[in-house]
């Protein structure tokens, strides 16, 4: 998810603020995976990271990409 957040930030087709919840979600998943390996039986935080993970597909469904920036890039 870190590469996806980087692509969202640098693309220009999507708002830059959308990469922040993706980075938070990726850090949460990394911590959650590490906790499962190092401390089995502990509580998970993945239910909180899912909020950041759902922001990206919801944005694409509701708003989509910025067509004014997309179309000149598609022609070139």
C-alpha positions as protocol buffer text, in pm:
chain_id: "A"
residue {
  index: 1
  type: UNK
  ca { x: 0 y: 0 z: 0 }
}
residue {
  index: 2
  type: UNK
  ca { x: 296 y: 233 z: 40 }
}
residue {
  index: 3
  type: UNK
  ca { x: 366 y: 229 z: -337 }
}
residue {
  index: 4
  type: UNK
  ca { x: -3 y: 294 z: -403 }
}
residue {
  index: 5
  type: UNK
  ca { x: 0 y: 593 z: -166 }
}
residue {
  index: 6
  type: UNK
  ca { x: 310 y: 723 z: -343 }
}
residue {
  index: 7
  type: UNK
  ca { x: 142 y: 689 z: -681 }
}
residue {
  index: 8
  type: UNK
  ca { x: -168 y: 870 z: -556 }
}
residue {
  index: 9
  type: UNK
  ca { x: 49 y: 1153 z: -423 }
}
residue {
  index: 10
  type: UNK
  ca { x: 252 y: 1197 z: -741 }
}
residue {
  index: 11
  type: UNK
  ca { x: -17 y: 1125 z: -1004 }
}
residue {
  index: 12
  type: UNK
  ca { x: -193 y: 1459 z: -1019 }
}
residue {
  index: 13
  type: UNK
  ca { x: -518 y: 1285 z: -1116 }
}
residue {
  index: 14
  type: UNK
  ca { x: -626 y: 1236 z: -755 }
}
residue {
  index: 15
  type: UNK
  ca { x: -609 y: 1475 z: -459 }
}
residue {
  index: 16
  type: UNK
  ca { x: -286 y: 1457 z: -261 }
}
residue {
  index: 17
  type: UNK
  ca { x: -467 y: 1438 z: 73 }
}
residue {
  index: 18
  type: UNK
  ca { x: -601 y: 1096 z: -31 }
}
residue {
  index: 19
  type: UNK
  ca { x: -251 y: 951 z: 5 }
}
residue {
  index: 20
  type: UNK
  ca { x: -240 y: 1034 z: 377 }
}
residue {
  index: 21
  type: UNK
  ca { x: -508 y: 782 z: 487 }
}
residue {
  index: 22
  type: UNK
  ca { x: -344 y: 524 z: 261 }
}
residue {
  index: 23
  type: UNK
  ca { x: -7 y: 579 z: 434 }
}
residue {
  index: 24
  type: UNK
  ca { x: -173 y: 556 z: 775 }
}
residue {
  index: 25
  type: UNK
  ca { x: -347 y: 234 z: 671 }
}
residue {
  index: 26
  type: UNK
  ca { x: -25 y: 85 z: 539 }
}
residue {
  index: 27
  type: UNK
  ca { x: 156 y: 167 z: 863 }
}
residue {
  index: 28
  type: UNK
  ca { x: -131 y: 14 z: 1058 }
}
residue {
  index: 29
  type: UNK
  ca { x: -122 y: -305 z: 855 }
}
residue {
  index: 30
  type: UNK
  ca { x: 254 y: -326 z: 901 }
}
residue {
  index: 31
  type: UNK
  ca { x: 218 y: -286 z: 1277 }
}
residue {
  index: 32
  type: UNK
  ca { x: -67 y: -535 z: 1285 }
}
residue {
  index: 33
  type: UNK
  ca { x: 132 y: -796 z: 1094 }
}
residue {
  index: 34
  type: UNK
  ca { x: 433 y: -744 z: 1316 }
}
residue {
  index: 35
  type: UNK
  ca { x: 221 y: -775 z: 1629 }
}
residue {
  index: 36
  type: UNK
  ca { x: 76 y: -1105 z: 1509 }
}
residue {
  index: 37
  type: UNK
  ca { x: 424 y: -1244 z: 1456 }
}
residue {
  index: 38
  type: UNK
  ca { x: 592 y: -1104 z: 1767 }
}
residue {
  index: 39
  type: UNK
  ca { x: 300 y: -1105 z: 2013 }
}
residue {
  index: 40
  type: UNK
  ca { x: 42 y: -1368 z: 1917 }
}
residue {
  index: 41
  type: UNK
  ca { x: -297 y: -1333 z: 2078 }
}
residue {
  index: 42
  type: UNK
  ca { x: -287 y: -953 z: 2107 }
}
residue {
  index: 43
  type: UNK
  ca { x: -561 y: -722 z: 1987 }
}
residue {
  index: 44
  type: UNK
  ca { x: -555 y: -608 z: 1626 }
}
residue {
  index: 45
  type: UNK
  ca { x: -581 y: -254 z: 1491 }
}
residue {
  index: 46
  type: UNK
  ca { x: -687 y: -353 z: 1140 }
}
residue {
  index: 47
  type: UNK
  ca { x: -1044 y: -234 z: 1196 }
}
residue {
  index: 48
  type: UNK
  ca { x: -907 y: 120 z: 1227 }
}
residue {
  index: 49
  type: UNK
  ca { x: -680 y: 95 z: 928 }
}
residue {
  index: 50
  type: UNK
  ca { x: -969 y: -18 z: 710 }
}
residue {
  index: 51
  type: UNK
  ca { x: -1104 y: 339 z: 719 }
}
residue {
  index: 52
  type: UNK
  ca { x: -799 y: 463 z: 532 }
}
residue {
  index: 53
  type: UNK
  ca { x: -810 y: 165 z: 302 }
}
residue {
  index: 54
  type: UNK
  ca { x: -1172 y: 234 z: 204 }
}
residue {
  index: 55
  type: UNK
  ca { x: -1116 y: 604 z: 132 }
}
residue {
  index: 56
  type: UNK
  ca { x: -947 y: 533 z: -203 }
}
residue {
  index: 57
  type: UNK
  ca { x: -1215 y: 312 z: -367 }
}
residue {
  index: 58
  type: UNK
  ca { x: -1493 y: 531 z: -231 }
}
residue {
  index: 59
  type: UNK
  ca { x: -1328 y: 838 z: -381 }
}
residue {
  index: 60
  type: UNK
  ca { x: -1299 y: 662 z: -716 }
}
residue {
  index: 61
  type: UNK
  ca { x: -1665 y: 557 z: -706 }
}
residue {
  index: 62
  type: UNK
  ca { x: -1802 y: 895 z: -600 }
}
residue {
  index: 63
  type: UNK
  ca { x: -1570 y: 1153 z: -758 }
}
residue {
  index: 64
  type: UNK
  ca { x: -1338 y: 968 z: -995 }
}
residue {
  index: 65
  type: UNK
  ca { x: -1026 y: 1124 z: -1144 }
}
residue {
  index: 66
  type: UNK
  ca { x: -978 y: 1480 z: -1263 }
}
residue {
  index: 67
  type: UNK
  ca { x: -1068 y: 1455 z: -1633 }
}
residue {
  index: 68
  type: UNK
  ca { x: -912 y: 1790 z: -1722 }
}
residue {
  index: 69
  type: UNK
  ca { x: -572 y: 1647 z: -1622 }
}
residue {
  index: 70
  type: UNK
  ca { x: -639 y: 1295 z: -1747 }
}
residue {
  index: 71
  type: UNK
  ca { x: -727 y: 1369 z: -2110 }
}
residue {
  index: 72
  type: UNK
  ca { x: -411 y: 1564 z: -2212 }
}
residue {
  index: 73
  type: UNK
  ca { x: -199 y: 1285 z: -2065 }
}
residue {
  index: 74
  type: UNK
  ca { x: -395 y: 1021 z: -2257 }
}
residue {
  index: 75
  type: UNK
  ca { x: -338 y: 1200 z: -2591 }
}
residue {
  index: 76
  type: UNK
  ca { x: 40 y: 1226 z: -2546 }
}
